Structures are given as C-alpha cells and as structure tokens.
Amino acid sequence: MVQLDRITQNPEVMGGKACIRGMRVTVGMIVGTNRGRSHDSTMSRPIFHIPNATTVLKALRYAAWRAEEREVALARG
C-alpha cells in the first residue's frame, strides 16, 4: 500500500475527493495538470503552490495505486 501521509479524504472538503493534506488541491487536479509531462518537468515546476516536489510525487503515487485497485469488467467476444 502506498504511504498516504500527505493525502487526505474528508467528505466536507472538495466533495470527499483525495486532497493534499491541509490544502484544497485534489489529486485529480495534480494528475490533470501533469498529463503528458516528463518526470523531471513535473518535479521542477511549482504546482498550485504545493511546497515541495515530494508532495506532488506522493499524489501521483496515490493516483497510480488507486488506478491499480479498480476492477474492470471485460466484455466477452
């Protein structure tokens, strides 16, 4: 399981979406902002005034972990 020390979920904040701790920035916002960028580009630019690149990396790891947890029904051909 991914470390969730910087990711929180609260039904009263941003509709219960996963957010950066203490901020109203969702993991989805970070993923959307970084779509198509290289790792170095993502880590070298400020995003939503997040204090450090480690927090951004934790958000991306959380998103990847959630994507792995999703079950998808496959259509039979």
Sequence and secondary structure as in RCSB ss.txt:
>XXXX:A:sequence
MVQLDRITQNPEVMGGKACIRGMRVTVGMIVGTNRGRSHDSTMSRPIFHIPNATTVLKALRYAAWRAEEREVALA
RG
>XXXX:A:secstr
    TTEE  TTSGGG  EETTSS BHHHHHHHHTT  HHHHHHS  TT S HHHHHHHHHHHHHHHHH      
  
